[in-house]
Amino acid sequence: MKPPVSFVFWPVLFICQLLALALISWHLLAQFHFAYPLGYKLLGLDKHIAEYAPLNRNKEDFEFTSSQEHWRLFGEITDAVQDSGRGLQNISYQLPNGQTTGLMHEAEIIHLQDVANLIARFYQVGLICLALWIVLIALALWKKWLPPSNKKVLLTFIAGIAVVAAVVLALGAKDVFYWLHVQIFPPGHEWFFYYQDSLMTTLMKAPDIFAFISVFLLVILIALWCLALLFFKQAINHRLKK
């Protein structure tokens, strides 16, 4: 392939690949509720909930719920935000007297609806990139265009991740987390909740659980990226032999 074309074609292909595989990684992990039970144990969420649930100013008796109940509630939140927010208002837990009460108050439900809307847009962008990625791969195979070396692609990919990680660490993960929320979510919609005001935040030990999920997603993304490169190399080599 001529250099001017390669400077455009391969970056576009790999950007589409990155977004498509990010979507696939997210979707796969969402089917297992983002490994919440594992994060629950690693982050000591049982102790965290036992400490802050009694202090909640809106809801009572959440400290009497079990670990299995916490896993169920997080799973229902995950399923709801993956399904355009349907069912968020119905998520509830059982009180010691046998009655049930809603897990979240209105501001929390609004925030999670915003999250669900953001996820829906992510799926739209990811699916478009997935389709374009498949078309570009088909074009490259048809034209027998050789991609950059695996070493170059992997080094660029890892370097990109390293730069992003370095920037986040330099600025402070919490500050970056807050800045993103301000930029992404609608003005006037509450997104910061103290543990004493939100069982949702207490259940997740936010933002700690998001760091755990991010690492898990990154591991899956890197694995899928390597598999995609291996598949493409084998496919192009097969085409060149014809």
KEFIDO-753301 format. One record per residue (C-alpha): y, z, x. Coordinates in nm, 2 decimals, always signed. Each point is the difference from the previous one (the first is absolute). Layout:
BEGIN
NODE        v        w        u
NODE        Y        Z        X
...
***
This chain:
BEGIN
NODE        v        w        u
NODE    +0.00    +0.00    +0.00
NODE    +0.35    -0.08    +0.12
NODE    +0.20    +0.31    +0.12
NODE    +0.28    -0.03    -0.26
NODE    -0.26    +0.00    -0.28
NODE    -0.20    +0.29    +0.15
NODE    +0.31    +0.21    +0.02
NODE    +0.03    -0.01    -0.37
NODE    -0.36    -0.05    -0.13
NODE    -0.17    +0.28    +0.18
NODE    +0.26    +0.27    -0.06
NODE    +0.00    -0.08    -0.37
NODE    -0.38    +0.00    -0.02
NODE    -0.02    +0.34    +0.18
NODE    +0.28    +0.15    -0.21
NODE    -0.19    -0.11    -0.32
NODE    -0.32    +0.13    +0.16
NODE    +0.16    +0.34    +0.06
NODE    +0.13    +0.04    -0.35
NODE    -0.32    -0.13    -0.16
NODE    -0.22    +0.23    +0.20
NODE    +0.24    +0.29    -0.06
NODE    -0.05    -0.06    -0.37
NODE    -0.38    -0.02    +0.04
NODE    +0.01    +0.32    +0.20
NODE    +0.20    +0.18    -0.26
NODE    -0.22    -0.13    -0.29
NODE    -0.32    +0.10    +0.18
NODE    +0.12    +0.35    +0.08
NODE    +0.14    +0.04    -0.35
NODE    -0.35    -0.04    -0.14
NODE    -0.09    +0.32    +0.18
NODE    +0.32    +0.18    -0.10
NODE    +0.13    -0.03    +0.36
NODE    -0.27    +0.23    +0.13
NODE    +0.19    +0.30    -0.16
NODE    -0.30    +0.24    +0.03
NODE    -0.01    -0.06    +0.37
NODE    +0.38    +0.04    +0.04
NODE    -0.03    +0.31    -0.23
NODE    -0.23    +0.17    +0.25
NODE    +0.18    -0.12    +0.32
NODE    +0.34    +0.10    -0.12
NODE    -0.11    +0.33    -0.16
NODE    +0.13    -0.09    -0.34
NODE    -0.20    +0.28    -0.17
NODE    +0.20    +0.26    +0.20
NODE    +0.33    -0.19    -0.06
NODE    -0.06    -0.02    -0.38
NODE    -0.11    +0.37    -0.01
NODE    +0.34    +0.09    +0.17
NODE    +0.24    -0.22    -0.20
NODE    -0.16    -0.04    -0.35
NODE    +0.08    +0.36    -0.10
NODE    +0.37    -0.06    +0.10
NODE    +0.04    -0.30    -0.23
NODE    +0.29    +0.03    -0.23
NODE    -0.12    -0.25    -0.26
NODE    -0.37    +0.04    -0.03
NODE    -0.23    +0.30    +0.00
NODE    -0.35    +0.09    +0.11
NODE    -0.07    -0.30    +0.22
NODE    -0.12    +0.23    +0.27
NODE    -0.31    +0.07    -0.21
NODE    -0.12    -0.36    +0.01
NODE    -0.28    -0.11    +0.23
NODE    -0.02    -0.24    +0.29
NODE    -0.20    -0.25    -0.22
NODE    +0.28    +0.02    -0.26
NODE    +0.26    -0.08    +0.27
NODE    -0.21    -0.30    +0.11
NODE    -0.02    -0.12    -0.36
NODE    +0.37    +0.04    -0.06
NODE    +0.09    -0.20    +0.31
NODE    -0.25    -0.26    -0.10
NODE    +0.16    -0.04    -0.34
NODE    +0.34    -0.03    +0.16
NODE    -0.13    -0.27    +0.23
NODE    -0.17    -0.19    -0.29
NODE    +0.32    +0.02    -0.21
NODE    +0.24    -0.13    +0.27
NODE    -0.25    -0.28    +0.07
NODE    +0.01    -0.09    -0.37
NODE    +0.38    -0.04    -0.05
NODE    +0.04    +0.37    -0.07
NODE    -0.22    +0.01    -0.31
NODE    -0.13    +0.35    -0.08
NODE    +0.24    +0.20    +0.23
NODE    +0.13    +0.21    -0.29
NODE    -0.36    +0.09    -0.10
NODE    -0.10    +0.15    +0.33
NODE    -0.07    +0.37    -0.06
NODE    -0.19    +0.31    +0.12
NODE    -0.17    +0.28    -0.17
NODE    +0.15    +0.35    -0.03
NODE    -0.21    +0.32    +0.03
NODE    +0.01    +0.03    -0.38
NODE    -0.17    -0.33    -0.04
NODE    +0.31    -0.19    -0.12
NODE    +0.13    -0.30    +0.20
NODE    +0.36    -0.07    +0.12
NODE    +0.16    -0.30    +0.15
NODE    +0.00    -0.01    +0.38
NODE    +0.35    -0.15    +0.04
NODE    +0.34    +0.03    -0.15
NODE    +0.21    -0.30    -0.10
NODE    +0.18    -0.06    +0.34
NODE    -0.34    -0.01    +0.17
NODE    -0.14    -0.25    -0.25
NODE    +0.31    -0.22    +0.04
NODE    -0.04    +0.01    +0.38
NODE    -0.36    -0.10    -0.02
NODE    +0.08    -0.28    -0.24
NODE    +0.25    -0.12    +0.27
NODE    -0.29    +0.02    +0.25
NODE    -0.22    -0.20    -0.24
NODE    +0.27    -0.27    -0.04
NODE    +0.03    -0.02    +0.38
NODE    -0.38    -0.03    +0.04
NODE    +0.00    -0.28    -0.26
NODE    +0.26    -0.19    +0.20
NODE    -0.20    +0.06    +0.32
NODE    -0.30    -0.16    -0.17
NODE    +0.20    -0.30    -0.10
NODE    +0.13    -0.06    +0.35
NODE    -0.34    +0.07    +0.15
NODE    -0.18    -0.24    -0.23
NODE    +0.25    -0.27    +0.08
NODE    -0.04    +0.06    +0.37
NODE    -0.38    +0.00    -0.04
NODE    +0.01    -0.34    -0.18
NODE    +0.23    -0.14    +0.27
NODE    -0.21    +0.14    +0.28
NODE    -0.31    -0.17    -0.14
NODE    +0.19    -0.33    -0.03
NODE    +0.13    +0.03    +0.36
NODE    -0.34    +0.08    +0.14
NODE    -0.15    -0.30    -0.19
NODE    +0.28    -0.22    +0.14
NODE    -0.06    +0.13    +0.36
NODE    -0.38    -0.07    -0.03
NODE    +0.06    -0.34    -0.15
NODE    +0.25    -0.10    +0.28
NODE    -0.22    +0.18    +0.26
NODE    +0.30    +0.19    +0.12
NODE    -0.08    +0.26    +0.26
NODE    +0.15    +0.34    -0.06
NODE    +0.15    +0.22    +0.28
NODE    -0.26    +0.19    +0.20
NODE    -0.15    +0.31    -0.15
NODE    +0.15    +0.21    +0.28
NODE    +0.35    -0.13    -0.07
NODE    -0.03    +0.05    -0.38
NODE    -0.15    +0.35    +0.03
NODE    +0.26    +0.10    +0.26
NODE    +0.28    -0.12    -0.22
NODE    -0.15    +0.17    -0.30
NODE    -0.05    +0.33    +0.19
NODE    +0.35    -0.03    +0.16
NODE    +0.15    -0.04    -0.35
NODE    -0.18    +0.31    -0.12
NODE    +0.10    +0.19    +0.31
NODE    +0.37    -0.09    -0.04
NODE    +0.00    +0.10    -0.37
NODE    -0.17    +0.33    +0.09
NODE    +0.25    +0.06    +0.29
NODE    +0.29    -0.06    -0.23
NODE    -0.14    +0.24    -0.27
NODE    -0.07    +0.27    +0.26
NODE    +0.35    -0.04    +0.16
NODE    +0.18    +0.02    -0.33
NODE    -0.23    +0.26    -0.14
NODE    -0.28    -0.07    -0.24
NODE    +0.15    +0.22    -0.27
NODE    +0.35    -0.16    +0.03
NODE    -0.16    -0.35    -0.02
NODE    -0.20    +0.11    -0.30
NODE    +0.31    +0.13    -0.18
NODE    +0.20    -0.31    +0.09
NODE    -0.26    -0.23    -0.14
NODE    -0.01    +0.19    -0.32
NODE    +0.38    -0.03    -0.04
NODE    -0.01    -0.38    +0.07
NODE    -0.31    -0.07    -0.22
NODE    +0.03    +0.21    -0.31
NODE    +0.27    -0.05    -0.28
NODE    +0.32    +0.21    +0.04
NODE    +0.00    +0.31    -0.21
NODE    -0.38    +0.03    -0.01
NODE    -0.12    +0.32    +0.16
NODE    -0.25    -0.05    +0.28
NODE    +0.03    +0.32    +0.20
NODE    -0.18    +0.30    -0.15
NODE    -0.03    +0.35    +0.15
NODE    -0.35    +0.14    -0.01
NODE    +0.13    +0.27    -0.24
NODE    +0.11    -0.27    -0.25
NODE    -0.28    -0.25    +0.02
NODE    -0.38    +0.04    -0.03
NODE    -0.02    -0.37    +0.09
NODE    +0.16    +0.07    +0.34
NODE    -0.20    +0.32    +0.04
NODE    -0.32    -0.19    -0.07
NODE    +0.07    -0.25    +0.27
NODE    +0.18    +0.23    +0.25
NODE    +0.25    -0.29    +0.02
NODE    +0.08    -0.15    +0.24
NODE    -0.30    +0.11    +0.20
NODE    -0.25    -0.18    -0.22
NODE    +0.19    -0.33    +0.05
NODE    -0.03    +0.03    +0.38
NODE    -0.38    +0.04    -0.04
NODE    -0.02    -0.30    -0.24
NODE    +0.22    -0.21    +0.24
NODE    -0.24    +0.06    +0.29
NODE    -0.30    -0.08    -0.22
NODE    +0.17    -0.33    -0.12
NODE    +0.09    -0.09    +0.36
NODE    -0.36    +0.04    +0.12
NODE    -0.13    -0.22    -0.28
NODE    +0.27    -0.26    +0.05
NODE    -0.08    -0.03    +0.38
NODE    -0.37    -0.03    -0.08
NODE    +0.07    -0.28    -0.25
NODE    +0.24    -0.17    +0.23
NODE    -0.26    -0.01    +0.28
NODE    -0.26    -0.14    -0.25
NODE    +0.24    -0.26    -0.12
NODE    +0.07    -0.12    +0.35
NODE    -0.37    -0.01    +0.08
NODE    -0.08    -0.20    -0.31
NODE    +0.28    -0.25    +0.07
NODE    -0.10    -0.05    +0.36
NODE    -0.36    -0.07    -0.10
NODE    +0.11    -0.23    -0.27
NODE    +0.24    -0.20    +0.22
NODE    -0.26    -0.02    +0.28
NODE    -0.25    -0.14    -0.26
NODE    +0.25    -0.26    -0.11
NODE    +0.07    -0.11    +0.36
NODE    -0.37    -0.06    +0.06
NODE    -0.01    -0.26    -0.27
***
